[in-house]
Amino acid sequence: QQSIKKESNLYSPINYNRPKWQSTLLKPIKKVGKMVNKAGKSVLTTPKPPGSLVLLRCGESEWTKTGRFTGWADPDLVGEGILEIEHAGRLLLSEGYEPDILYTSRLKRAVKSTWTLLNGLDAPYLPVYKSWRLNERNYGALTGLKKMDAAEMLGTEVVQAWRNSLRARPPPMKRDDPYYPGNDRRYVDLTEDQIPLTESLMDCMQRARPLWEYSIRNEIKKGNTVVVVAHTNTLRGLMQVIDGISEKDIQEVSMPGGIPFVYKFDSEMKPLPPAEGKISQAHTSGIFLEKPGLLKEALKRTEEWDSAVPGFLNQPATFYPKV
């Protein structure tokens, strides 16, 4: 909890720290003010219902497209990745969702996905909280390797175990590895112990948990609609804690790209079951705003058109996939 509070203050646009003597003098005044405010609210206002939570996987990156272990490495988005996020923005608009605050990781592909989404929503002014806790799983010494090459060198069964087992960790990277995050200034606020050399799926999912418990959850409870633009495994970590999914069942939960997954909550912050006719998935209470697979088919058609007409994806006009 202290770690999340420290990170929130560090990345806040306003410095709330006062000299100690001022804090001491203001403490009793603030206490009385809170009591009066609380009493007034209980009489004059109806509690605001909890907001919604929108989970969105970031767009496809250069390394995802070429089948590399990415983790905390920082490749950029490709054209298809930008189209995925633009499509997600249109889905949110069509369903009437208006975000109040966004959370994302500190990785370029997630940050640029967030920018693309805000641009599509015509809301560049919204606050964005960038947290290392939402970074993708760290694949250790596998980072940068093509998955097919790793399977040939180390054996398919071994690599698949590292990829899919909840608790198996790949070999750790060394601190002189070019992909070691400790050499990157964006993590200067983290201690050496907080920067992973390798992670299991469970490590990654548990890393995201405090951000939900001490920050995201509180914003939703206030009535804010929160959008989290992150990566497959950290999003699955949030889903696991929200729905209380077992270690066995979480392996069956997926997060396709370009399709928002939305949770709604009751007054006690318990997830509401999906309404009849809505598209969900096993073990979860959230809903997809579109049937998974439709966008993938549309982007495949777009890629075929780009092959037939070179430069199609680089045209200045925005292309809207027809799904």
C-alpha positions as CSV (number, residue, x, y, z in Angstrom):
1,Q,0.0,0.0,0.0
2,Q,2.8,2.4,0.9
3,S,4.6,1.5,-2.4
4,I,1.4,2.4,-4.5
5,K,0.9,5.6,-2.5
6,K,4.6,6.6,-3.1
7,E,4.3,5.9,-6.8
8,S,1.0,7.9,-7.0
9,N,2.7,10.9,-5.4
10,L,5.7,10.6,-7.5
11,Y,3.7,10.8,-10.8
12,S,1.1,13.2,-9.5
13,P,1.0,16.5,-11.5
14,I,0.5,18.3,-8.1
15,N,2.8,18.3,-5.2
16,Y,0.7,17.7,-2.1
17,N,3.7,17.6,0.4
18,R,3.6,20.3,3.0
19,P,6.2,21.3,5.6
20,K,5.8,19.2,8.7
21,W,4.8,22.1,10.9
22,Q,2.0,23.0,8.5
23,S,0.7,19.4,8.5
24,T,0.7,19.4,12.3
25,L,-1.3,22.6,12.5
26,L,-3.8,21.6,9.8
27,K,-4.4,18.1,11.1
28,P,-7.3,19.0,13.6
29,I,-8.8,21.4,11.1
30,K,-8.8,18.8,8.3
31,K,-10.3,16.2,10.7
32,V,-13.3,18.5,11.6
33,G,-13.7,19.3,7.9
34,K,-13.9,15.6,7.0
35,M,-16.5,15.0,9.7
36,V,-18.7,17.9,8.6
37,N,-18.3,16.9,4.9
38,K,-19.2,13.3,5.7
39,A,-22.3,14.3,7.7
40,G,-23.4,16.7,5.0
41,K,-23.0,14.0,2.3
42,S,-25.0,11.4,4.3
43,V,-28.0,13.8,4.6
44,L,-27.9,15.7,1.2
45,T,-26.6,13.2,-1.3
46,T,-27.1,9.7,-2.6
47,P,-23.9,7.6,-2.8
48,K,-22.5,7.5,-6.3
49,P,-22.7,4.0,-7.8
50,P,-19.3,2.4,-8.7
51,G,-17.9,3.1,-12.1
52,S,-17.0,0.5,-14.8
53,L,-13.6,-1.1,-15.4
54,V,-12.4,-1.5,-19.1
55,L,-9.5,-3.8,-19.8
56,L,-7.8,-3.4,-23.1
57,R,-4.7,-5.2,-24.4
58,C,-2.2,-2.9,-26.1
59,G,-1.8,-3.1,-29.8
60,E,0.5,-5.5,-31.7
61,S,4.2,-4.7,-31.6
62,E,7.0,-5.3,-34.0
63,W,8.3,-8.2,-31.9
64,T,4.8,-9.8,-31.4
65,K,4.4,-9.8,-35.2
66,T,7.8,-11.6,-35.6
67,G,7.2,-14.1,-32.8
68,R,9.8,-12.9,-30.3
69,F,9.8,-13.0,-26.5
70,T,9.1,-9.4,-25.6
71,G,8.5,-8.9,-21.9
72,W,10.0,-5.7,-20.6
73,A,11.8,-4.9,-23.9
74,D,10.4,-1.9,-25.7
75,P,9.5,-2.5,-29.4
76,D,7.1,0.0,-31.1
77,L,3.6,-0.6,-32.4
78,V,3.0,-1.8,-35.9
79,G,0.3,-0.5,-38.2
80,E,-2.1,-3.3,-37.3
81,G,-1.6,-2.5,-33.6
82,I,-2.7,1.1,-34.1
83,L,-5.7,-0.2,-36.0
84,E,-6.6,-2.5,-33.2
85,I,-6.7,0.4,-30.7
86,E,-8.6,2.7,-33.0
87,H,-11.2,0.0,-33.4
88,A,-11.4,-0.4,-29.6
89,G,-12.0,3.3,-29.2
90,R,-14.9,3.2,-31.6
91,L,-16.4,0.3,-29.7
92,L,-16.2,2.3,-26.5
93,L,-17.9,5.3,-28.1
94,S,-20.6,3.2,-29.7
95,E,-21.5,1.7,-26.2
96,G,-21.4,5.1,-24.5
97,Y,-18.4,4.6,-22.3
98,E,-16.7,7.8,-21.2
99,P,-13.4,7.1,-19.2
100,D,-12.4,9.3,-16.3
101,I,-8.9,8.0,-15.7
102,L,-6.5,5.6,-17.5
103,Y,-3.8,3.3,-16.3
104,T,-1.1,1.8,-18.5
105,S,2.4,0.3,-18.2
106,R,5.7,2.1,-18.8
107,L,6.3,0.3,-22.1
108,K,6.2,2.2,-25.4
109,R,3.6,-0.1,-27.0
110,A,1.2,0.3,-24.1
111,V,1.8,4.1,-23.7
112,K,1.3,4.7,-27.5
113,S,-1.8,2.5,-27.4
114,T,-3.1,4.8,-24.7
115,W,-2.4,7.9,-26.8
116,T,-4.1,6.4,-29.8
117,L,-7.2,5.5,-27.7
118,L,-7.4,9.0,-26.2
119,N,-7.1,10.5,-29.6
120,G,-9.9,8.4,-30.9
121,L,-12.1,9.3,-27.9
122,D,-11.2,13.0,-28.4
123,A,-10.1,13.1,-24.8
124,P,-6.3,13.9,-24.7
125,Y,-6.8,15.8,-21.4
126,L,-7.7,12.7,-19.3
127,P,-5.2,11.7,-16.6
128,V,-3.0,8.7,-17.4
129,Y,-1.2,6.8,-14.6
130,K,1.9,4.8,-15.9
131,S,2.9,1.9,-13.6
132,W,5.7,-0.6,-13.9
133,R,3.3,-3.0,-12.1
134,L,1.4,-3.3,-15.4
135,N,4.4,-4.2,-17.5
136,E,4.3,-7.5,-19.3
137,R,5.9,-10.6,-17.8
138,N,9.7,-10.5,-17.8
139,Y,11.0,-13.5,-19.8
140,G,14.5,-13.3,-18.5
141,A,17.3,-14.6,-20.7
142,L,14.7,-15.5,-23.4
143,T,14.0,-11.8,-24.1
144,G,14.6,-10.9,-27.7
145,L,14.8,-14.6,-28.9
146,K,12.4,-15.8,-31.5
147,K,10.1,-18.4,-30.0
148,M,10.8,-20.9,-32.8
149,D,14.5,-20.5,-32.4
150,A,14.3,-21.0,-28.6
151,A,12.2,-24.2,-29.2
152,E,14.9,-25.5,-31.6
153,M,17.8,-24.7,-29.2
154,L,16.2,-25.7,-25.9
155,G,13.4,-28.1,-26.8
156,T,9.7,-27.4,-27.5
157,E,8.5,-29.0,-24.2
158,V,10.9,-26.9,-22.1
159,V,9.9,-23.6,-23.8
160,Q,6.2,-24.4,-23.7
161,A,6.5,-25.1,-19.9
162,W,8.1,-21.7,-19.4
163,R,5.4,-20.0,-21.5
164,N,2.4,-21.7,-20.1
165,S,3.2,-23.0,-16.6
166,L,2.0,-20.7,-13.8
167,R,5.1,-21.1,-11.6
168,A,8.0,-22.0,-14.0
169,R,10.5,-19.2,-14.6
170,P,12.8,-19.0,-17.6
171,P,16.6,-18.6,-16.9
172,P,17.2,-15.1,-15.4
173,M,18.9,-12.4,-17.5
174,K,22.2,-10.9,-16.3
175,R,22.5,-7.3,-15.1
176,D,24.8,-6.6,-18.1
177,D,22.1,-7.9,-20.5
178,P,21.2,-5.1,-23.0
179,Y,17.5,-5.7,-22.1
180,Y,18.0,-5.5,-18.3
181,P,15.4,-2.9,-17.1
182,G,17.7,-1.6,-14.4
183,N,19.7,0.3,-17.1
184,D,16.7,2.2,-18.2
185,R,16.0,5.6,-16.6
186,R,12.2,5.0,-16.7
187,Y,12.7,2.6,-13.7
188,V,15.0,4.9,-11.7
189,D,12.4,5.1,-8.9
190,L,12.5,1.3,-8.4
191,T,14.8,-0.6,-6.0
192,E,17.0,-3.4,-7.4
193,D,14.7,-6.0,-5.7
194,Q,11.7,-4.6,-7.5
195,I,13.2,-5.1,-11.0
196,P,12.8,-8.7,-12.0
197,L,15.5,-10.7,-13.7
198,T,12.9,-13.3,-14.7
199,E,9.3,-14.0,-13.8
200,S,6.7,-16.8,-13.9
201,L,3.1,-16.1,-15.0
202,M,2.1,-16.1,-11.3
203,D,4.9,-13.5,-10.4
204,C,3.6,-11.2,-13.2
205,M,0.0,-11.5,-12.2
206,Q,0.7,-10.9,-8.5
207,R,2.8,-7.9,-9.3
208,A,-0.3,-6.2,-10.7
209,R,-2.5,-7.1,-7.7
210,P,-1.5,-4.2,-5.3
211,L,-2.3,-1.6,-8.0
212,W,-5.9,-3.0,-8.1
213,E,-6.3,-3.2,-4.4
214,Y,-4.9,0.3,-3.5
215,S,-5.5,2.4,-6.5
216,I,-7.7,1.2,-9.4
217,R,-10.4,-0.3,-7.1
218,N,-10.6,3.0,-5.1
219,E,-11.1,5.0,-8.3
220,I,-14.0,2.8,-9.4
221,K,-15.5,2.9,-6.0
222,K,-15.7,6.7,-6.3
223,G,-17.8,6.3,-9.4
224,N,-15.0,6.8,-12.0
225,T,-14.9,4.7,-15.2
226,V,-11.3,3.4,-15.4
227,V,-9.6,2.1,-18.5
228,V,-6.5,-0.1,-18.1
229,V,-4.4,-0.5,-21.3
230,A,-1.8,-3.1,-20.6
231,H,-0.5,-6.6,-21.6
232,T,-2.0,-10.0,-21.7
233,N,-0.6,-11.4,-18.4
234,T,-1.0,-8.4,-16.2
235,L,-4.6,-8.0,-17.4
236,R,-5.2,-11.7,-16.6
237,G,-3.7,-10.9,-13.2
238,L,-6.4,-8.2,-12.6
239,M,-9.1,-10.6,-13.8
240,Q,-7.9,-13.3,-11.5
241,V,-8.2,-11.1,-8.4
242,I,-11.5,-9.5,-9.4
243,D,-13.3,-12.8,-10.2
244,G,-11.4,-14.9,-7.7
245,I,-10.3,-17.3,-10.4
246,S,-8.3,-20.4,-9.4
247,E,-4.8,-21.0,-10.5
248,K,-6.0,-23.8,-12.7
249,D,-8.9,-21.9,-14.3
250,I,-6.9,-18.7,-15.0
251,Q,-4.9,-20.6,-17.7
252,E,-8.2,-20.8,-19.7
253,V,-8.7,-17.1,-19.6
254,S,-7.5,-15.1,-22.7
255,M,-7.3,-11.4,-23.7
256,P,-7.7,-10.9,-27.4
257,G,-6.3,-7.6,-28.9
258,G,-8.5,-4.7,-29.9
259,I,-11.6,-5.7,-28.0
260,P,-12.4,-4.0,-24.7
261,F,-13.4,-6.3,-21.8
262,V,-15.8,-4.5,-19.4
263,Y,-16.6,-5.1,-15.7
264,K,-19.5,-3.6,-13.8
265,F,-19.7,-3.7,-10.0
266,D,-22.3,-3.6,-7.2
267,S,-22.1,-1.3,-4.2
268,E,-19.8,-3.7,-2.4
269,M,-17.4,-3.8,-5.4
270,K,-18.3,-7.3,-6.3
271,P,-18.4,-7.9,-10.1
272,L,-21.9,-8.1,-11.6
273,P,-22.7,-11.2,-13.8
274,P,-22.9,-10.5,-17.5
275,A,-26.4,-9.6,-18.7
276,E,-28.2,-12.1,-20.9
277,G,-27.1,-12.1,-24.5
278,K,-23.8,-10.4,-23.8
279,I,-20.5,-12.0,-24.8
280,S,-18.3,-13.2,-21.9
281,Q,-15.8,-16.0,-21.3
282,A,-15.5,-18.8,-18.8
283,H,-14.6,-18.0,-15.2
284,T,-15.2,-14.3,-15.6
285,S,-17.9,-11.7,-15.0
286,G,-16.8,-9.2,-17.6
287,I,-18.2,-8.8,-21.2
288,F,-16.5,-8.3,-24.6
289,L,-17.9,-5.4,-26.5
290,E,-17.5,-7.4,-29.7
291,K,-17.3,-11.1,-30.6
292,P,-13.6,-12.2,-30.5
293,G,-12.2,-13.1,-33.9
294,L,-14.1,-10.5,-36.0
295,L,-11.4,-7.9,-35.7
296,K,-8.6,-10.4,-36.4
297,E,-10.4,-11.3,-39.6
298,A,-10.8,-7.7,-40.6
299,L,-7.1,-6.9,-40.0
300,K,-6.1,-10.0,-42.0
301,R,-8.1,-8.6,-44.9
302,T,-6.5,-5.2,-44.4
303,E,-3.0,-6.9,-44.6
304,E,-4.1,-8.6,-47.8
305,W,-5.2,-5.3,-49.3
306,D,-1.9,-3.7,-48.3
307,S,0.0,-6.5,-50.1
308,A,-2.0,-5.8,-53.2
309,V,-1.6,-2.0,-52.9
310,P,1.8,-1.3,-51.3
311,G,1.7,1.5,-48.8
312,F,-2.1,1.1,-48.1
313,L,-1.6,1.1,-44.3
314,N,0.5,4.3,-44.5
315,Q,-2.1,6.4,-46.3
316,P,-2.7,9.7,-44.3
317,A,-6.5,9.0,-44.1
318,T,-7.6,6.8,-41.2
319,F,-8.7,3.4,-42.2
320,Y,-11.6,1.8,-40.4
321,P,-11.7,-2.0,-40.6
322,K,-15.2,-3.2,-41.6
323,V,-16.3,-6.0,-39.2
